[in-house]
């Protein structure tokens, strides 16, 4: 993913999956496309490594701050258009 939308949600009352689904819904409304990939900090994922939430692939990385969700369209194959 080269470009994406950063979403911040520190609400302790919402679950991890709910936060991703809320961010994905906002992304769809704003950009007219469904995100396929979401990067989160390992601490935000709660130590678990979920593979997908609502059709959005989830990956952990320390490059994203805790409580932030970086959503966008994943690149399947860099050699194809």
Secondary structure, 3 states (H helix, E strand, C coil): CCCEEEEECCCCCCCHHHHHHHHHHHHHHHHCCCCCEEEECCCCCCCCCCCEECCEEEEECCCCCCCEEEEECCCCCCCCC
